[in-house]
């Protein structure tokens, strides 16, 4: 779970200078609608999208024998399929 309040506060603390202020768009990266909204908001603010880096991920220490199909799908959706 992401602490969006803390992330938003950190973005707002970036001192103003000659660069753009950070863009804060809460999104669930396994949701196509959220990702589409994120891309649209980025292009609206900055005019283009140059780089997209996925640093979302789920790590749970377990074995294949103890992982349920639901847990497996959740990990694959976040670690592989998320944008």
mmCIF file of the N, C-alpha and C atoms, coordinates in Angstrom:
data_MODEL
# 
_entry.id   MODEL 
# 
loop_
_atom_site.group_PDB 
_atom_site.id 
_atom_site.type_symbol 
_atom_site.label_atom_id 
_atom_site.label_alt_id 
_atom_site.label_comp_id 
_atom_site.label_asym_id 
_atom_site.label_entity_id 
_atom_site.label_seq_id 
_atom_site.pdbx_PDB_ins_code 
_atom_site.Cartn_x 
_atom_site.Cartn_y 
_atom_site.Cartn_z 
_atom_site.occupancy 
_atom_site.B_iso_or_equiv 
_atom_site.pdbx_formal_charge 
_atom_site.auth_seq_id 
_atom_site.auth_comp_id 
_atom_site.auth_asym_id 
_atom_site.auth_atom_id 
_atom_site.pdbx_PDB_model_num 
ATOM 1   N N  . UNK A 1 1  ? 0.827  -1.171  0.000   1.00 0.00 ? 1  UNK A N  1 
ATOM 2   C CA . UNK A 1 1  ? 0.000  0.000   0.000   1.00 0.00 ? 1  UNK A CA 1 
ATOM 3   C C  . UNK A 1 1  ? 0.878  1.245   0.000   1.00 0.00 ? 1  UNK A C  1 
ATOM 4   N N  . UNK A 1 2  ? 0.550  2.170   -0.831  1.00 0.00 ? 2  UNK A N  1 
ATOM 5   C CA . UNK A 1 2  ? 1.324  3.401   -0.956  1.00 0.00 ? 2  UNK A CA 1 
ATOM 6   C C  . UNK A 1 2  ? 0.760  4.454   -0.015  1.00 0.00 ? 2  UNK A C  1 
ATOM 7   N N  . UNK A 1 3  ? 1.627  5.174   0.662   1.00 0.00 ? 3  UNK A N  1 
ATOM 8   C CA . UNK A 1 3  ? 1.201  6.268   1.508   1.00 0.00 ? 3  UNK A CA 1 
ATOM 9   C C  . UNK A 1 3  ? 1.106  7.518   0.645   1.00 0.00 ? 3  UNK A C  1 
ATOM 10  N N  . UNK A 1 4  ? -0.062 7.724   0.021   1.00 0.00 ? 4  UNK A N  1 
ATOM 11  C CA . UNK A 1 4  ? -0.223 8.840   -0.908  1.00 0.00 ? 4  UNK A CA 1 
ATOM 12  C C  . UNK A 1 4  ? -0.150 10.180  -0.212  1.00 0.00 ? 4  UNK A C  1 
ATOM 13  N N  . UNK A 1 5  ? -0.591 10.265  1.019   1.00 0.00 ? 5  UNK A N  1 
ATOM 14  C CA . UNK A 1 5  ? -0.521 11.529  1.754   1.00 0.00 ? 5  UNK A CA 1 
ATOM 15  C C  . UNK A 1 5  ? 0.935  11.960  1.895   1.00 0.00 ? 5  UNK A C  1 
ATOM 16  N N  . UNK A 1 6  ? 1.796  11.031  2.312   1.00 0.00 ? 6  UNK A N  1 
ATOM 17  C CA . UNK A 1 6  ? 3.207  11.363  2.478   1.00 0.00 ? 6  UNK A CA 1 
ATOM 18  C C  . UNK A 1 6  ? 3.849  11.701  1.137   1.00 0.00 ? 6  UNK A C  1 
ATOM 19  N N  . UNK A 1 7  ? 3.529  10.930  0.109   1.00 0.00 ? 7  UNK A N  1 
ATOM 20  C CA . UNK A 1 7  ? 4.088  11.205  -1.221  1.00 0.00 ? 7  UNK A CA 1 
ATOM 21  C C  . UNK A 1 7  ? 3.637  12.566  -1.725  1.00 0.00 ? 7  UNK A C  1 
ATOM 22  N N  . UNK A 1 8  ? 2.361  12.896  -1.525  1.00 0.00 ? 8  UNK A N  1 
ATOM 23  C CA . UNK A 1 8  ? 1.845  14.197  -1.948  1.00 0.00 ? 8  UNK A CA 1 
ATOM 24  C C  . UNK A 1 8  ? 2.538  15.323  -1.189  1.00 0.00 ? 8  UNK A C  1 
ATOM 25  N N  . UNK A 1 9  ? 2.700  15.159  0.125   1.00 0.00 ? 9  UNK A N  1 
ATOM 26  C CA . UNK A 1 9  ? 3.378  16.176  0.938   1.00 0.00 ? 9  UNK A CA 1 
ATOM 27  C C  . UNK A 1 9  ? 4.812  16.388  0.452   1.00 0.00 ? 9  UNK A C  1 
ATOM 28  N N  . UNK A 1 10 ? 5.512  15.304  0.123   1.00 0.00 ? 10 UNK A N  1 
ATOM 29  C CA . UNK A 1 10 ? 6.883  15.419  -0.355  1.00 0.00 ? 10 UNK A CA 1 
ATOM 30  C C  . UNK A 1 10 ? 6.939  16.150  -1.696  1.00 0.00 ? 10 UNK A C  1 
ATOM 31  N N  . UNK A 1 11 ? 5.988  15.867  -2.583  1.00 0.00 ? 11 UNK A N  1 
ATOM 32  C CA . UNK A 1 11 ? 5.949  16.563  -3.876  1.00 0.00 ? 11 UNK A CA 1 
ATOM 33  C C  . UNK A 1 11 ? 5.695  18.058  -3.688  1.00 0.00 ? 11 UNK A C  1 
ATOM 34  N N  . UNK A 1 12 ? 4.825  18.385  -2.747  1.00 0.00 ? 12 UNK A N  1 
ATOM 35  C CA . UNK A 1 12 ? 4.507  19.791  -2.516  1.00 0.00 ? 12 UNK A CA 1 
ATOM 36  C C  . UNK A 1 12 ? 5.658  20.549  -1.869  1.00 0.00 ? 12 UNK A C  1 
ATOM 37  N N  . UNK A 1 13 ? 6.594  19.846  -1.232  1.00 0.00 ? 13 UNK A N  1 
ATOM 38  C CA . UNK A 1 13 ? 7.736  20.498  -0.597  1.00 0.00 ? 13 UNK A CA 1 
ATOM 39  C C  . UNK A 1 13 ? 8.864  20.817  -1.577  1.00 0.00 ? 13 UNK A C  1 
ATOM 40  N N  . UNK A 1 14 ? 8.762  20.381  -2.804  1.00 0.00 ? 14 UNK A N  1 
ATOM 41  C CA . UNK A 1 14 ? 9.800  20.679  -3.783  1.00 0.00 ? 14 UNK A CA 1 
ATOM 42  C C  . UNK A 1 14 ? 9.862  22.198  -3.938  1.00 0.00 ? 14 UNK A C  1 
ATOM 43  N N  . UNK A 1 15 ? 11.030 22.778  -3.722  1.00 0.00 ? 15 UNK A N  1 
ATOM 44  C CA . UNK A 1 15 ? 11.101 24.240  -3.786  1.00 0.00 ? 15 UNK A CA 1 
ATOM 45  C C  . UNK A 1 15 ? 10.849 24.749  -5.208  1.00 0.00 ? 15 UNK A C  1 
ATOM 46  N N  . UNK A 1 16 ? 10.100 25.845  -5.317  1.00 0.00 ? 16 UNK A N  1 
ATOM 47  C CA . UNK A 1 16 ? 9.862  26.401  -6.647  1.00 0.00 ? 16 UNK A CA 1 
ATOM 48  C C  . UNK A 1 16 ? 11.157 26.936  -7.249  1.00 0.00 ? 16 UNK A C  1 
ATOM 49  N N  . UNK A 1 17 ? 11.345 26.677  -8.508  1.00 0.00 ? 17 UNK A N  1 
ATOM 50  C CA . UNK A 1 17 ? 12.490 27.216  -9.239  1.00 0.00 ? 17 UNK A CA 1 
ATOM 51  C C  . UNK A 1 17 ? 12.079 27.319  -10.698 1.00 0.00 ? 17 UNK A C  1 
ATOM 52  N N  . UNK A 1 18 ? 13.011 27.162  -11.600 1.00 0.00 ? 18 UNK A N  1 
ATOM 53  C CA . UNK A 1 18 ? 12.706 27.299  -13.021 1.00 0.00 ? 18 UNK A CA 1 
ATOM 54  C C  . UNK A 1 18 ? 12.041 26.068  -13.614 1.00 0.00 ? 18 UNK A C  1 
ATOM 55  N N  . UNK A 1 19 ? 11.929 24.997  -12.838 1.00 0.00 ? 19 UNK A N  1 
ATOM 56  C CA . UNK A 1 19 ? 11.332 23.757  -13.354 1.00 0.00 ? 19 UNK A CA 1 
ATOM 57  C C  . UNK A 1 19 ? 9.875  23.652  -12.930 1.00 0.00 ? 19 UNK A C  1 
ATOM 58  N N  . UNK A 1 20 ? 9.176  22.753  -13.555 1.00 0.00 ? 20 UNK A N  1 
ATOM 59  C CA . UNK A 1 20 ? 7.772  22.508  -13.222 1.00 0.00 ? 20 UNK A CA 1 
ATOM 60  C C  . UNK A 1 20 ? 7.656  21.844  -11.853 1.00 0.00 ? 20 UNK A C  1 
ATOM 61  N N  . UNK A 1 21 ? 6.571  22.116  -11.179 1.00 0.00 ? 21 UNK A N  1 
ATOM 62  C CA . UNK A 1 21 ? 6.254  21.408  -9.946  1.00 0.00 ? 21 UNK A CA 1 
ATOM 63  C C  . UNK A 1 21 ? 5.889  19.962  -10.289 1.00 0.00 ? 21 UNK A C  1 
ATOM 64  N N  . UNK A 1 22 ? 6.126  19.033  -9.385  1.00 0.00 ? 22 UNK A N  1 
ATOM 65  C CA . UNK A 1 22 ? 5.769  17.639  -9.650  1.00 0.00 ? 22 UNK A CA 1 
ATOM 66  C C  . UNK A 1 22 ? 4.261  17.476  -9.833  1.00 0.00 ? 22 UNK A C  1 
ATOM 67  N N  . UNK A 1 23 ? 3.890  16.470  -10.567 1.00 0.00 ? 23 UNK A N  1 
ATOM 68  C CA . UNK A 1 23 ? 2.483  16.150  -10.792 1.00 0.00 ? 23 UNK A CA 1 
ATOM 69  C C  . UNK A 1 23 ? 2.138  14.951  -9.925  1.00 0.00 ? 23 UNK A C  1 
ATOM 70  N N  . UNK A 1 24 ? 1.107  15.081  -9.118  1.00 0.00 ? 24 UNK A N  1 
ATOM 71  C CA . UNK A 1 24 ? 0.676  14.000  -8.233  1.00 0.00 ? 24 UNK A CA 1 
ATOM 72  C C  . UNK A 1 24 ? -0.650 13.461  -8.743  1.00 0.00 ? 24 UNK A C  1 
ATOM 73  N N  . UNK A 1 25 ? -0.662 12.213  -9.226  1.00 0.00 ? 25 UNK A N  1 
ATOM 74  C CA . UNK A 1 25 ? -1.879 11.587  -9.729  1.00 0.00 ? 25 UNK A CA 1 
ATOM 75  C C  . UNK A 1 25 ? -2.006 10.215  -9.065  1.00 0.00 ? 25 UNK A C  1 
ATOM 76  N N  . UNK A 1 26 ? -2.847 10.106  -8.048  1.00 0.00 ? 26 UNK A N  1 
ATOM 77  C CA . UNK A 1 26 ? -3.044 8.784   -7.434  1.00 0.00 ? 26 UNK A CA 1 
ATOM 78  C C  . UNK A 1 26 ? -3.610 7.811   -8.468  1.00 0.00 ? 26 UNK A C  1 
ATOM 79  N N  . UNK A 1 27 ? -3.011 6.629   -8.552  1.00 0.00 ? 27 UNK A N  1 
ATOM 80  C CA . UNK A 1 27 ? -3.461 5.653   -9.535  1.00 0.00 ? 27 UNK A CA 1 
ATOM 81  C C  . UNK A 1 27 ? -3.120 4.243   -9.070  1.00 0.00 ? 27 UNK A C  1 
ATOM 82  N N  . UNK A 1 28 ? -4.015 3.341   -9.367  1.00 0.00 ? 28 UNK A N  1 
ATOM 83  C CA . UNK A 1 28 ? -3.751 1.920   -9.161  1.00 0.00 ? 28 UNK A CA 1 
ATOM 84  C C  . UNK A 1 28 ? -3.189 1.419   -10.488 1.00 0.00 ? 28 UNK A C  1 
ATOM 85  N N  . UNK A 1 29 ? -1.929 1.025   -10.502 1.00 0.00 ? 29 UNK A N  1 
ATOM 86  C CA . UNK A 1 29 ? -1.255 0.719   -11.762 1.00 0.00 ? 29 UNK A CA 1 
ATOM 87  C C  . UNK A 1 29 ? -1.689 -0.594  -12.388 1.00 0.00 ? 29 UNK A C  1 
ATOM 88  N N  . UNK A 1 30 ? -2.574 -1.318  -11.749 1.00 0.00 ? 30 UNK A N  1 
ATOM 89  C CA . UNK A 1 30 ? -3.154 -2.511  -12.360 1.00 0.00 ? 30 UNK A CA 1 
ATOM 90  C C  . UNK A 1 30 ? -4.514 -2.202  -12.974 1.00 0.00 ? 30 UNK A C  1 
ATOM 91  N N  . UNK A 1 31 ? -4.929 -0.936  -12.908 1.00 0.00 ? 31 UNK A N  1 
ATOM 92  C CA . UNK A 1 31 ? -6.207 -0.504  -13.477 1.00 0.00 ? 31 UNK A CA 1 
ATOM 93  C C  . UNK A 1 31 ? -5.963 0.246   -14.783 1.00 0.00 ? 31 UNK A C  1 
ATOM 94  N N  . UNK A 1 32 ? -6.489 -0.277  -15.889 1.00 0.00 ? 32 UNK A N  1 
ATOM 95  C CA . UNK A 1 32 ? -6.296 0.384   -17.184 1.00 0.00 ? 32 UNK A CA 1 
ATOM 96  C C  . UNK A 1 32 ? -6.849 1.800   -17.171 1.00 0.00 ? 32 UNK A C  1 
ATOM 97  N N  . UNK A 1 33 ? -7.992 2.005   -16.528 1.00 0.00 ? 33 UNK A N  1 
ATOM 98  C CA . UNK A 1 33 ? -8.596 3.344   -16.473 1.00 0.00 ? 33 UNK A CA 1 
ATOM 99  C C  . UNK A 1 33 ? -7.696 4.308   -15.696 1.00 0.00 ? 33 UNK A C  1 
ATOM 100 N N  . UNK A 1 34 ? -7.142 3.866   -14.565 1.00 0.00 ? 34 UNK A N  1 
ATOM 101 C CA . UNK A 1 34 ? -6.252 4.723   -13.784 1.00 0.00 ? 34 UNK A CA 1 
ATOM 102 C C  . UNK A 1 34 ? -4.980 5.057   -14.559 1.00 0.00 ? 34 UNK A C  1 
ATOM 103 N N  . UNK A 1 35 ? -4.427 4.064   -15.232 1.00 0.00 ? 35 UNK A N  1 
ATOM 104 C CA . UNK A 1 35 ? -3.210 4.298   -16.020 1.00 0.00 ? 35 UNK A CA 1 
ATOM 105 C C  . UNK A 1 35 ? -3.491 5.265   -17.158 1.00 0.00 ? 35 UNK A C  1 
ATOM 106 N N  . UNK A 1 36 ? -4.613 5.100   -17.818 1.00 0.00 ? 36 UNK A N  1 
ATOM 107 C CA . UNK A 1 36 ? -4.996 6.015   -18.900 1.00 0.00 ? 36 UNK A CA 1 
ATOM 108 C C  . UNK A 1 36 ? -5.138 7.441   -18.370 1.00 0.00 ? 36 UNK A C  1 
ATOM 109 N N  . UNK A 1 37 ? -5.778 7.584   -17.213 1.00 0.00 ? 37 UNK A N  1 
ATOM 110 C CA . UNK A 1 37 ? -5.931 8.894   -16.579 1.00 0.00 ? 37 UNK A CA 1 
ATOM 111 C C  . UNK A 1 37 ? -4.567 9.483   -16.218 1.00 0.00 ? 37 UNK A C  1 
ATOM 112 N N  . UNK A 1 38 ? -3.666 8.661   -15.718 1.00 0.00 ? 38 UNK A N  1 
ATOM 113 C CA . UNK A 1 38 ? -2.322 9.100   -15.357 1.00 0.00 ? 38 UNK A CA 1 
ATOM 114 C C  . UNK A 1 38 ? -1.569 9.631   -16.573 1.00 0.00 ? 38 UNK A C  1 
ATOM 115 N N  . UNK A 1 39 ? -1.625 8.904   -17.663 1.00 0.00 ? 39 UNK A N  1 
ATOM 116 C CA . UNK A 1 39 ? -0.956 9.335   -18.898 1.00 0.00 ? 39 UNK A CA 1 
ATOM 117 C C  . UNK A 1 39 ? -1.590 10.626  -19.417 1.00 0.00 ? 39 UNK A C  1 
ATOM 118 N N  . UNK A 1 40 ? -2.912 10.674  -19.439 1.00 0.00 ? 40 UNK A N  1 
ATOM 119 C CA . UNK A 1 40 ? -3.607 11.883  -19.913 1.00 0.00 ? 40 UNK A CA 1 
ATOM 120 C C  . UNK A 1 40 ? -3.250 13.102  -19.071 1.00 0.00 ? 40 UNK A C  1 
ATOM 121 N N  . UNK A 1 41 ? -3.219 12.941  -17.746 1.00 0.00 ? 41 UNK A N  1 
ATOM 122 C CA . UNK A 1 41 ? -2.887 14.061  -16.856 1.00 0.00 ? 41 UNK A CA 1 
ATOM 123 C C  . UNK A 1 41 ? -1.446 14.523  -17.075 1.00 0.00 ? 41 UNK A C  1 
ATOM 124 N N  . UNK A 1 42 ? -0.554 13.568  -17.302 1.00 0.00 ? 42 UNK A N  1 
ATOM 125 C CA . UNK A 1 42 ? 0.849  13.904  -17.553 1.00 0.00 ? 42 UNK A CA 1 
ATOM 126 C C  . UNK A 1 42 ? 0.993  14.704  -18.841 1.00 0.00 ? 42 UNK A C  1 
ATOM 127 N N  . UNK A 1 43 ? 0.358  14.241  -19.895 1.00 0.00 ? 43 UNK A N  1 
ATOM 128 C CA . UNK A 1 43 ? 0.442  14.940  -21.181 1.00 0.00 ? 43 UNK A CA 1 
ATOM 129 C C  . UNK A 1 43 ? -0.222 16.312  -21.094 1.00 0.00 ? 43 UNK A C  1 
ATOM 130 N N  . UNK A 1 44 ? -1.322 16.395  -20.368 1.00 0.00 ? 44 UNK A N  1 
ATOM 131 C CA . UNK A 1 44 ? -2.001 17.684  -20.207 1.00 0.00 ? 44 UNK A CA 1 
ATOM 132 C C  . UNK A 1 44 ? -1.087 18.700  -19.510 1.00 0.00 ? 44 UNK A C  1 
ATOM 133 N N  . UNK A 1 45 ? -0.368 18.268  -18.470 1.00 0.00 ? 45 UNK A N  1 
ATOM 134 C CA . UNK A 1 45 ? 0.482  19.179  -17.703 1.00 0.00 ? 45 UNK A CA 1 
ATOM 135 C C  . UNK A 1 45 ? 1.797  19.484  -18.410 1.00 0.00 ? 45 UNK A C  1 
ATOM 136 N N  . UNK A 1 46 ? 2.449  18.457  -18.968 1.00 0.00 ? 46 UNK A N  1 
ATOM 137 C CA . UNK A 1 46 ? 3.796  18.637  -19.498 1.00 0.00 ? 46 UNK A CA 1 
ATOM 138 C C  . UNK A 1 46 ? 3.874  18.646  -21.024 1.00 0.00 ? 46 UNK A C  1 
ATOM 139 N N  . UNK A 1 47 ? 2.769  18.324  -21.697 1.00 0.00 ? 47 UNK A N  1 
ATOM 140 C CA . UNK A 1 47 ? 2.756  18.351  -23.157 1.00 0.00 ? 47 UNK A CA 1 
ATOM 141 C C  . UNK A 1 47 ? 3.188  17.057  -23.817 1.00 0.00 ? 47 UNK A C  1 
ATOM 142 N N  . UNK A 1 48 ? 3.880  16.198  -23.094 1.00 0.00 ? 48 UNK A N  1 
ATOM 143 C CA . UNK A 1 48 ? 4.337  14.923  -23.645 1.00 0.00 ? 48 UNK A CA 1 
ATOM 144 C C  . UNK A 1 48 ? 4.769  14.008  -22.514 1.00 0.00 ? 48 UNK A C  1 
ATOM 145 N N  . UNK A 1 49 ? 4.970  12.744  -22.847 1.00 0.00 ? 49 UNK A N  1 
ATOM 146 C CA . UNK A 1 49 ? 5.465  11.760  -21.895 1.00 0.00 ? 49 UNK A CA 1 
ATOM 147 C C  . UNK A 1 49 ? 6.732  11.178  -22.488 1.00 0.00 ? 49 UNK A C  1 
ATOM 148 N N  . UNK A 1 50 ? 7.864  11.418  -21.839 1.00 0.00 ? 50 UNK A N  1 
ATOM 149 C CA . UNK A 1 50 ? 9.154  10.971  -22.370 1.00 0.00 ? 50 UNK A CA 1 
ATOM 150 C C  . UNK A 1 50 ? 9.617  9.639   -21.795 1.00 0.00 ? 50 UNK A C  1 
ATOM 151 N N  . UNK A 1 51 ? 9.389  9.431   -20.516 1.00 0.00 ? 51 UNK A N  1 
ATOM 152 C CA . UNK A 1 51 ? 9.892  8.242   -19.837 1.00 0.00 ? 51 UNK A CA 1 
ATOM 153 C C  . UNK A 1 51 ? 8.805  7.689   -18.938 1.00 0.00 ? 51 UNK A C  1 
ATOM 154 N N  . UNK A 1 52 ? 8.665  6.389   -18.922 1.00 0.00 ? 52 UNK A N  1 
ATOM 155 C CA . UNK A 1 52 ? 7.727  5.728   -18.017 1.00 0.00 ? 52 UNK A CA 1 
ATOM 156 C C  . UNK A 1 52 ? 8.489  4.624   -17.300 1.00 0.00 ? 52 UNK A C  1 
ATOM 157 N N  . UNK A 1 53 ? 8.579  4.721   -15.982 1.00 0.00 ? 53 UNK A N  1 
ATOM 158 C CA . UNK A 1 53 ? 9.294  3.720   -15.187 1.00 0.00 ? 53 UNK A CA 1 
ATOM 159 C C  . UNK A 1 53 ? 8.330  3.088   -14.200 1.00 0.00 ? 53 UNK A C  1 
ATOM 160 N N  . UNK A 1 54 ? 8.263  1.774   -14.207 1.00 0.00 ? 54 UNK A N  1 
ATOM 161 C CA . UNK A 1 54 ? 7.424  1.052   -13.262 1.00 0.00 ? 54 UNK A CA 1 
ATOM 162 C C  . UNK A 1 54 ? 8.284  0.642   -12.077 1.00 0.00 ? 54 UNK A C  1 
ATOM 163 N N  . UNK A 1 55 ? 7.992  1.200   -10.925 1.00 0.00 ? 55 UNK A N  1 
ATOM 164 C CA . UNK A 1 55 ? 8.700  0.750   -9.731  1.00 0.00 ? 55 UNK A CA 1 
ATOM 165 C C  . UNK A 1 55 ? 7.737  0.166   -8.710  1.00 0.00 ? 55 UNK A C  1 
ATOM 166 N N  . UNK A 1 56 ? 6.540  -0.167  -9.167  1.00 0.00 ? 56 UNK A N  1 
ATOM 167 C CA . UNK A 1 56 ? 5.567  -0.817  -8.290  1.00 0.00 ? 56 UNK A CA 1 
ATOM 168 C C  . UNK A 1 56 ? 5.898  -2.301  -8.211  1.00 0.00 ? 56 UNK A C  1 
ATOM 169 N N  . UNK A 1 57 ? 5.624  -2.888  -7.084  1.00 0.00 ? 57 UNK A N  1 
ATOM 170 C CA . UNK A 1 57 ? 5.870  -4.315  -6.970  1.00 0.00 ? 57 UNK A CA 1 
ATOM 171 C C  . UNK A 1 57 ? 5.373  -4.856  -5.648  1.00 0.00 ? 57 UNK A C  1 
ATOM 172 N N  . UNK A 1 58 ? 5.155  -6.146  -5.631  1.00 0.00 ? 58 UNK A N  1 
ATOM 173 C CA . UNK A 1 58 ? 4.724  -6.837  -4.420  1.00 0.00 ? 58 UNK A CA 1 
ATOM 174 C C  . UNK A 1 58 ? 5.736  -7.942  -4.134  1.00 0.00 ? 58 UNK A C  1 
ATOM 175 N N  . UNK A 1 59 ? 6.202  -7.986  -2.902  1.00 0.00 ? 59 UNK A N  1 
ATOM 176 C CA . UNK A 1 59 ? 7.078  -9.066  -2.483  1.00 0.00 ? 59 UNK A CA 1 
ATOM 177 C C  . UNK A 1 59 ? 6.504  -9.678  -1.220  1.00 0.00 ? 59 UNK A C  1 
ATOM 178 N N  . UNK A 1 60 ? 6.238  -10.944 -1.273  1.00 0.00 ? 60 UNK A N  1 
ATOM 179 C CA . UNK A 1 60 ? 5.820  -11.696 -0.102  1.00 0.00 ? 60 UNK A CA 1 
ATOM 180 C C  . UNK A 1 60 ? 6.699  -12.939 -0.039  1.00 0.00 ? 60 UNK A C  1 
ATOM 181 N N  . UNK A 1 61 ? 7.298  -13.140 1.086   1.00 0.00 ? 61 UNK A N  1 
ATOM 182 C CA . UNK A 1 61 ? 8.185  -14.297 1.238   1.00 0.00 ? 61 UNK A CA 1 
ATOM 183 C C  . UNK A 1 61 ? 7.329  -15.542 1.439   1.00 0.00 ? 61 UNK A C  1 
ATOM 184 N N  . UNK A 1 62 ? 7.232  -16.341 0.404   1.00 0.00 ? 62 UNK A N  1 
ATOM 185 C CA . UNK A 1 62 ? 6.475  -17.580 0.475   1.00 0.00 ? 62 UNK A CA 1 
ATOM 186 C C  . UNK A 1 62 ? 7.000  -18.528 -0.598  1.00 0.00 ? 62 UNK A C  1 
ATOM 187 N N  . UNK A 1 63 ? 6.416  -19.689 -0.654  1.00 0.00 ? 63 UNK A N  1 
ATOM 188 C CA . UNK A 1 63 ? 6.831  -20.677 -1.652  1.00 0.00 ? 63 UNK A CA 1 
ATOM 189 C C  . UNK A 1 63 ? 5.703  -20.889 -2.645  1.00 0.00 ? 63 UNK A C  1 
ATOM 190 N N  . UNK A 1 64 ? 6.003  -21.531 -3.731  1.00 0.00 ? 64 UNK A N  1 
ATOM 191 C CA . UNK A 1 64 ? 4.978  -21.819 -4.734  1.00 0.00 ? 64 UNK A CA 1 
ATOM 192 C C  . UNK A 1 64 ? 3.902  -22.718 -4.136  1.00 0.00 ? 64 UNK A C  1 
ATOM 193 N N  . UNK A 1 65 ? 4.294  -23.589 -3.214  1.00 0.00 ? 65 UNK A N  1 
ATOM 194 C CA . UNK A 1 65 ? 3.332  -24.486 -2.569  1.00 0.00 ? 65 UNK A CA 1 
ATOM 195 C C  . UNK A 1 65 ? 2.354  -23.747 -1.657  1.00 0.00 ? 65 UNK A C  1 
ATOM 196 N N  . UNK A 1 66 ? 2.794  -22.625 -1.090  1.00 0.00 ? 66 UNK A N  1 
ATOM 197 C CA . UNK A 1 66 ? 1.932  -21.904 -0.146  1.00 0.00 ? 66 UNK A CA 1 
ATOM 198 C C  . UNK A 1 66 ? 1.237  -20.701 -0.778  1.00 0.00 ? 66 UNK A C  1 
ATOM 199 N N  . UNK A 1 67 ? 1.448  -20.496 -2.052  1.00 0.00 ? 67 UNK A N  1 
ATOM 200 C CA . UNK A 1 67 ? 0.841  -19.363 -2.748  1.00 0.00 ? 67 UNK A CA 1 
ATOM 201 C C  . UNK A 1 67 ? -0.469 -19.790 -3.393  1.00 0.00 ? 67 UNK A C  1 
ATOM 202 N N  . UNK A 1 68 ? -1.536 -19.081 -3.067  1.00 0.00 ? 68 UNK A N  1 
ATOM 203 C CA . UNK A 1 68 ? -2.842 -19.389 -3.661  1.00 0.00 ? 68 UNK A CA 1 
ATOM 204 C C  . UNK A 1 68 ? -2.914 -18.787 -5.067  1.00 0.00 ? 68 UNK A C  1 
ATOM 205 N N  . UNK A 1 69 ? -3.809 -19.290 -5.901  1.00 0.00 ? 69 UNK A N  1 
ATOM 206 C CA . UNK A 1 69 ? -3.981 -18.695 -7.229  1.00 0.00 ? 69 UNK A CA 1 
ATOM 207 C C  . UNK A 1 69 ? -4.301 -17.187 -7.149  1.00 0.00 ? 69 UNK A C  1 
ATOM 208 N N  . UNK A 1 70 ? -5.063 -16.781 -6.150  1.00 0.00 ? 70 UNK A N  1 
ATOM 209 C CA . UNK A 1 70 ? -5.395 -15.361 -5.984  1.00 0.00 ? 70 UNK A CA 1 
ATOM 210 C C  . UNK A 1 70 ? -4.144 -14.537 -5.673  1.00 0.00 ? 70 UNK A C  1 
ATOM 211 N N  . UNK A 1 71 ? -3.293 -15.044 -4.767  1.00 0.00 ? 71 UNK A N  1 
ATOM 212 C CA . UNK A 1 71 ? -2.043 -14.347 -4.437  1.00 0.00 ? 71 UNK A CA 1 
ATOM 213 C C  . UNK A 1 71 ? -1.132 -14.280 -5.670  1.00 0.00 ? 71 UNK A C  1 
ATOM 214 N N  . UNK A 1 72 ? -1.055 -15.371 -6.407  1.00 0.00 ? 72 UNK A N  1 
ATOM 215 C CA . UNK A 1 72 ? -0.229 -15.411 -7.618  1.00 0.00 ? 72 UNK A CA 1 
ATOM 216 C C  . UNK A 1 72 ? -0.698 -14.361 -8.628  1.00 0.00 ? 72 UNK A C  1 
ATOM 217 N N  . UNK A 1 73 ? -2.002 -14.318 -8.887  1.00 0.00 ? 73 UNK A N  1 
ATOM 218 C CA . UNK A 1 73 ? -2.544 -13.337 -9.826  1.00 0.00 ? 73 UNK A CA 1 
ATOM 219 C C  . UNK A 1 73 ? -2.258 -11.913 -9.370  1.00 0.00 ? 73 UNK A C  1 
ATOM 220 N N  . UNK A 1 74 ? -2.409 -11.659 -8.073  1.00 0.00 ? 74 UNK A N  1 
ATOM 221 C CA . UNK A 1 74 ? -2.151 -10.328 -7.528  1.00 0.00 ? 74 UNK A CA 1 
ATOM 222 C C  . UNK A 1 74 ? -0.693 -9.919  -7.774  1.00 0.00 ? 74 UNK A C  1 
ATOM 223 N N  . UNK A 1 75 ? 0.239  -10.837 -7.544  1.00 0.00 ? 75 UNK A N  1 
ATOM 224 C CA . UNK A 1 75 ? 1.656  -10.540 -7.760  1.00 0.00 ? 75 UNK A CA 1 
ATOM 225 C C  . UNK A 1 75 ? 1.965  -10.323 -9.240  1.00 0.00 ? 75 UNK A C  1 
ATOM 226 N N  . UNK A 1 76 ? 1.454  -11.189 -10.103 1.00 0.00 ? 76 UNK A N  1 
ATOM 227 C CA . UNK A 1 76 ? 1.700  -11.047 -11.542 1.00 0.00 ? 76 UNK A CA 1 
ATOM 228 C C  . UNK A 1 76 ? 1.113  -9.740  -12.057 1.00 0.00 ? 76 UNK A C  1 
ATOM 229 N N  . UNK A 1 77 ? -0.099 -9.406  -11.605 1.00 0.00 ? 77 UNK A N  1 
ATOM 230 C CA . UNK A 1 77 ? -0.725 -8.162  -12.067 1.00 0.00 ? 77 UNK A CA 1 
ATOM 231 C C  . UNK A 1 77 ? 0.089  -6.938  -11.645 1.00 0.00 ? 77 UNK A C  1 
ATOM 232 N N  . UNK A 1 78 ? 0.639  -6.941  -10.446 1.00 0.00 ? 78 UNK A N  1 
ATOM 233 C CA . UNK A 1 78 ? 1.400  -5.789  -9.973  1.00 0.00 ? 78 UNK A CA 1 
ATOM 234 C C  . UNK A 1 78 ? 2.839  -5.810  -10.495 1.00 0.00 ? 78 UNK A C  1 
ATOM 235 N N  . UNK A 1 79 ? 3.490  -6.954  -10.479 1.00 0.00 ? 79 UNK A N  1 
ATOM 236 C CA . UNK A 1 79 ? 4.920  -7.010  -10.801 1.00 0.00 ? 79 UNK A CA 1 
ATOM 237 C C  . UNK A 1 79 ? 5.222  -7.114  -12.289 1.00 0.00 ? 79 UNK A C  1 
ATOM 238 N N  . UNK A 1 80 ? 4.295  -7.652  -13.064 1.00 0.00 ? 80 UNK A N  1 
ATOM 239 C CA . UNK A 1 80 ? 4.554  -7.872  -14.492 1.00 0.00 ? 80 UNK A CA 1 
ATOM 240 C C  . UNK A 1 80 ? 3.636  -7.035  -15.376 1.00 0.00 ? 80 UNK A C  1 
ATOM 241 N N  . UNK A 1 81 ? 2.361  -7.036  -15.086 1.00 0.00 ? 81 UNK A N  1 
ATOM 242 C CA . UNK A 1 81 ? 1.389  -6.404  -15.980 1.00 0.00 ? 81 UNK A CA 1 
ATOM 243 C C  . UNK A 1 81 ? 1.167  -4.920  -15.704 1.00 0.00 ? 81 UNK A C  1 
ATOM 244 N N  . UNK A 1 82 ? 1.457  -4.457  -14.478 1.00 0.00 ? 82 UNK A N  1 
ATOM 245 C CA . UNK A 1 82 ? 1.252  -3.043  -14.175 1.00 0.00 ? 82 UNK A CA 1 
ATOM 246 C C  . UNK A 1 82 ? 2.179  -2.188  -15.036 1.00 0.00 ? 82 UNK A C  1 
ATOM 247 N N  . UNK A 1 83 ? 1.686  -1.028  -15.366 1.00 0.00 ? 83 UNK A N  1 
ATOM 248 C CA . UNK A 1 83 ? 2.485  -0.121  -16.197 1.00 0.00 ? 83 UNK A CA 1 
ATOM 249 C C  . UNK A 1 83 ? 3.503  0.562   -15.344 1.00 0.00 ? 83 UNK A C  1 
# 
